């Protein structure tokens, strides 16, 4: 199980819900995911993309106790059997690129619904777009 977590929205340092990571994860630095970023109400959603120009910018963290933190984040993201399906997000292992161009496998939460009516955030950065 990877001990890395890629966040691109409210869980980022200036995202509003970062306190969920406090004491549970250490910031490694900026990273990017090959994907498309959308505005979903007052928070973002990312989906994977095969287009190299599509990038989601976020932060990479090392989790101290992945099983514990991921269980907590599953509740925050409403992922799991106790929540109605289809879930808005799904937890997935993805490959992200660090600032020094190193690929790393990390957990993230991907948007799990139709994006046709959502606003695409072409910059790939939710913090600057909000």
C-alpha positions, 0 to 999 in steps of 0.5 A: 500500500502506498504511503503517499497521498496526492491532494488537489483541492480542499485538503491542500494547505490553503484549501480549507480542510487541511486540518484533516491531515494535521499530524497525520502526514508530512508535505513532500512538495508540489506534484501534478497528475495527468488529468482534468480538473473541474469545479464541482460546486465550491470544491474541485474534482479531478478525472484522469486523462490520456492527453499529456497537456491535461494536468492537475496541480496539487501537493504530495504528502507522506502519510504516517499511518496510511490505513488510519488516515485513508479511513478518515479521508474516506469518510470526508470524501464520502467513499465507502459502503455506508454512503449512497452510490454512486459515490461522488469520489473514488479513492484510486492509486495514481502516478503523479510527477514530483517537482523534480520530474520523478514519478511516484505512486500515490493515493488520491480521490478522483471525481466519479460522476459525469463532468459534461456540465462542469466548468473545466479549470484549464490551469489545473490549479484549484487554489488559484482558480477559486 
